[in-house]
Amino acid sequence: MTSIAKFVPAPVRRLRQRLRGALGAFKPAPPPPFPMVSLVAWKSPRNVPNFGDDLSQVIVSLMLARRGRTLEDEAVRATSLLAIGSIIHFAPEGATLWGSGVNGKIPEHFHRYRGLDVRAVRGPYTREWLMRRKIAVPEIYGDPALLLPELCQGRFQPSGAGGTIFVPNLNDILAGTEVTLPAGVPLVSPMRSWHRVVADIVAARFVVASSLHGVVIAEAFGIPARYVRLSEHENLFKFQDYYAGTGRGSFAYARSIEEALEMGGEAAPVFDSAALKRAFPLDLWR
């Protein structure tokens, strides 16, 4: 057994300490004198990157670029947008949702909004949860990361040259979860830059992942993937929501990488990419 924590990149604490004095000489830039859309995305309390959450800005920026716009453009009004991630409990009043989902391990009282502008959600479990709170939700499903192959216009080409890889969930790493890595199955850290993780995934022939977005990105590019549940750090809700939102009301997970290898990939996702793209809230920007 190997602790996933051994794969964490070298700590940057000493570097931050050395820079702290220098950074203190700089003042943050003042906010712009016009309304903007604030993109809400999860950040680790330990300030560690996580490629799945980092994909939120990537996907939203690529969607805007299709219309020659950027996140820094002036908006119709100051508002918040939530896209990728189980982050709806962070939503301020009146925020816009496009593809995000409910986090099953967060108590309901953390959801302090009363009204939301919902354009699409990750899956029907999130839709049902919000509708119980009297919030209107269209039946438009899908994690926006599924759009990456189209939005990147051929930048990442599946090759199958990398064999099988394992992409752990960030919380499994931080908790030091034990895992047996079979010979020839490398671990791809979700704490690397988003494009390096995606490049490793698309080079694989088969992806085993406790990371939801390890599964999502693999399936987006047509690579067989299997969710492996190594711990109880993550609530099953987000996985159930994603699979149901992509045409799979039931799914099976493995309890080890060896079992995932025996099971092979889950059935391929089915979702309406055109509807998800049409639901993108371009109208928030002038």
N, C-alpha and C positions, 0 to 999 in steps of 0.2 A: 504493500500500500504506500502511496505517495501523497503527501499533503500538497494540495493545489497551491498553497501559499508559497511554495518554493519557486514557483514560476513568476512571482511578482517581480516587476522590474526593480532595479536598485532604487532605494528611497531617495527622495529629493529634499529631505528635511534640512540637511546641512547647507545645501545650495540656497534654500529659502532663507535660512538664517543669515547667510552672507549677504543676500540681496536686500534683506529687510531694511537696513539703514539707508541704502541707496534709494529704495522705492519710496521711503518716507519723504524724499525731496520732491516727489511728483504729486500733483494734485489731479483728481479725476476731472475729465472734461465736463463742462456744464451741459445739461440736457439741451437738445435742439429747440429752437423757438417755434416749433410746429408739431402737430400730433403725429405719433408713430404707433405702429403695431409692435407690441412687446411679445416675443416668442417665449413661451414658458416651457422649459425643459428641465428634467431632473439632473441635479449635480450631486455627486457623492459628498457626504459630510467630511470625508477624508480628502476631498479634492483630487480624487483619482478619476481619470477619464474612463468612460464606458461607451464603446462604439455604438451600441444600440441607441442610447440616448443622444449621442452626438449626431446620429442620422437625422434627427428632427430638423436641425438647422440646414443640413445638407439637402434634404428633400424639399423643404419649403423654399429654399433659395433657388433650387433647380426649377421648381414650378413657376416661380416668379420670373426667372430668366427667360422662360419660354415666351413671355410677354414683354421682355425688355425691361423688367423692373427688379428692384432689390428690396431687401428687408429695411434698408435705410431710407427708402422713399417716404415722402409725406403721405400720411393716411387721412381718410375721411374724418376720423376722430381717434383719440387715444383709446386703445383697447388692447386686449390680450388674446393671443392665439395659442391653442394647445394642439399639437399634432401627434407625433410618435411618443408612446410611453404610457405607463399605467399611472397617470398623473392628474386625473380629474379632480382629486381632492385638493390640488393646488389652485384650482380655477377661481379667479376673483369673480365677483358678481358681473353678469353680462358677457363673460368671455365667450369666444368662438371656439368650437371644437371641430377638428377635422382629422378623424381617424384615431384619436386617443382612446384610452379605456380606463375602466375602474380598476383600482388595485384592491384585490380581495382581502389583503391583510390589514388594510387601513380602516379603523372604526368609522361608522357613518357620521358621527358627530364632528369629524374633521372636515366634512363637506359643508362649508358654510354659505355657499351661494344659494340663491333662491331661483334664479333664472339664468339660462345659458342659451347661446345661439348655436345650435347643433347642426352641422352640415353633414357629418358622417361620423361613425364610431367604429371601433375595431371589430366589434361583433355583436350578436344579438343578446348576449349576457349583459353587456354594458347598456344596450338599448333598454332592456327590461328594467334594469336597476334605476336608470334615470327616469323612465316613464312612471315608476312607482312614486317618484318625487314630483309628479305632474309637470315634467319637462318634455316638450315635444321633440321627438327624435325620428328622423327619416330612416327608412330601411335601406340605408347605404352603408355597406360594410367593407372593411379591409384595412390592414395596417399599411400606411402610406409607403413604408419601406419596400413593399411589393412592386412599386412603380420604378424602383431604381434601374433595372435593366433598360427600360425605355428612356428614362430621363438622362441616363449617361451615354446614350447613343453609341453603344458598342465599345465603350471604354474597357469593360470587363468581359472577357470571353472565356466561357467554361472550357476547360481542357481535359479534366479527369486525370491529369498527370500526377496529382499529389496523393492519390490513394484515399485513405480514410483519415479524417482529422477529428479532434475533439475541441469544442468551443464551450468553455465553462461559463456559468453565470457569475457575475462579479461578486455576488454575496457568498457564493461557494468558495471563491478565492479568499475573500476577506475573513471568512470564518475558519479557514484552514481545513475545509472538508477533505476527507481522505478519498482517494480514487486510485484504482488500478489501471495503469495505461498499458494496454497490450503492446507488444513489440511492433514497431513500425507505425504506431498511431501517435503523431505529435499533438501537443497541446497548443492551440492558437489563443493567445491571451486577448480578452476583450478590452484590455487597457491600452492597446496599441492604437494608432491612428485609424480612423474608420476605413480609409481606402486600403490600408495594408491588410486589415482583417478581411475585408471583402475580397481582395485579391487572393488571399489564402483559401477562402471558402470556394471561390469559383474555380480554383485549380484542383479542387478535391473531386474524388469520384463518389464519396459518401461522407455525410456530415453527421456526427453524433454531437448533441449539444444539450447542456442544461440551461444555456442562454436562449431565451425566446427568439432574439434576433439572429442568433446563429441558425436557428431553424428557418426563420422568415427569409433571410437573405439566400440561403441555400435553395429553398423552394421557389423563390422569385426567379432564380436562374435555371430552374429545372433540374436541380441536383437533389437526389434522394436524401432525406434527412429523417432522423429519429430523435425525439426528445428523450433524454435520460434524466431521471429524477434521483439525484444523489443525496438529497437532504430535504428537510421540510422548511428551508429558509424562504422559499417562495410559495405563495398560495397558488393552488391550481387554477384559480379563477381566470387569470390572464391567458393561460394556455387553452382552457376550455373556450374562452371567448374568441381567441384567434382561430382555433380550428373550426368552431361553429360558423364563424364569419367567412370562412373560406370553403364552405360546403361540406364540412365533416363534423356531423353532430356527435360522433363518437371517435375516440382515438385511443391508442394504447401507448403507454410509455415504458421504457426499460428501466431497470434498477441498477444496471451496470453497463459499462461499455461493451463487455463481452455479450451481454444479452441483446444490446442494441444491434450488434453485428449480426447476430442470429436472426433478429426480427426484420432487418432491412428497413427500407424507407416507408414512411407513411404514404397513404394515397395522396396524389398530387392536389394542390389547392385549386379551387374553382371560385372565382369572384369576378365582379364586373368592374374592370379597370377603368372603362370609359365613364361609368357613373361616378367613381371615386374622383377622377380628374375633373369632371364637371362640377363636383361639389366643392372644389377648392375655392376658398373665399376671396377671390381676386378683388371683389367689390369693396374690401376693406381699405384698399389703397386708391388714391386719387388717380 
